[in-house]
Amino acid sequence: MDGDELVRDYLGRLEAASWPLPPGRRTELAGEVREHIDTALAEAGRRDTVTVHNVLAILLAINAGLSLFYHVVSGEIRQYLPRPYGFFDDAIVQAKYYLGGIFRGQGHPFEKRPDAKLNPLQQVTYFGILNVLLPLQIVTGALMMGVQMFPQVAAWLGGLPLLAPFHSLVAWTFAAFIVGHVYLTTTGLRPLTSIRAMMNGWEEIEAHAEESAGNNPPAEKETP
């Protein structure tokens, strides 16, 4: 017997047990009980959703911590730190490529190397996501999860009326980044080149001036 059948059976027994009551009162009682049941079922569904959300949030925080440890220990964190010298000029060049050059078949303005895997716009984007958005998402989420444990801290930051919409705003910002990120994965030599590189660790890249002088074809280089 599923949940709906249990509810119908219960309401039927309630109606049978309440037959001594006036008809109007029986109808009112059945409606009130039905309303309470619907509210309880909706709350149960929301609790399941919240549980899934919290589990995914904890996994995200653990993954972020492990990723930070790896990038610091390996030194790869330098890939995500924009260099101040010439950054704005390089960023403008990269933006012009994304806005027009890429559609005219122009080559990528910056060579991808093991020590420079990200272009200037990628660097500043990841810098903002990893150092601003991700910490804000984790901190606001932790405050919302523990609002009963440390209500004073949550209240000092505006409480749930401020934390909840701000947390959602950061989440939607992440969603916008994912849409753009997925699109940019299709802008390699072929639409699936970058996605394939993520899976097998090797990427087919454009041959720049020093490589194309000998008419060498694009080479596959390891991108660990």
Steps between C-alpha positions, in 0.01 A plus 500: 500500500655831392471836674193618309313179577591533869364855507177398326458205738561723802252764380242230432537362853483855639176564312353173627600578859361852486152406377330613825611858426284738296571478122650848487736424789607169340589681176689771692692240702598300191620819328713602799659157527566492125667842522726385785596186305584701188711743708686214667571329166629827352726554802635146467581562133680823586701323770617243245603778263686684776681180598618440142607865475698482825675177402603650165615817677724300736646305206567830320681640805710183535586508129598868526724427796675210327540705182653789694743263673609349167547834325697649789725196549563450127549869429226491236323777689726742309294420190202680657679818609479780242826690447447875550755600236326529163188326627246754373656516154502120476143479631380745234674296229334182630158669520529620141578143396193364679275776362613489139822325414374155591213536251739606222723200542788692654757315708496514878700804617681314778687172478395236750808362680548270802598807706223721354186297441252785551453820303462832690119494507499141623745593775296791631177299473635205695663739748162657570316168518750320723583793728171688516194307382589156638590627851183713506292199397655280768482761779140607432394137461667403828330791679163395361556137602611598850270794563363323810849422629640854472202730448688810613752473216225442244295788641803730487521427125130568446353160581321274255315788325838622373709181497253290299459733198872584502585128505261446208653793310846346529359164387346662189834669431662157507231373263572786257870414514425135424300596189783717371760243600327218313471721192870590508593130513368480142735772369809282461634373167184290484187516717599199715877560514499661847251254643708208375808660658325509838436127473833367372748768617625589151394805302538586135609865487560762233847526350633853556758684295806309611329166436320588178823627337583145407140426393461262789142390572339580837665287764354309788655606828444364843283715724517342844 
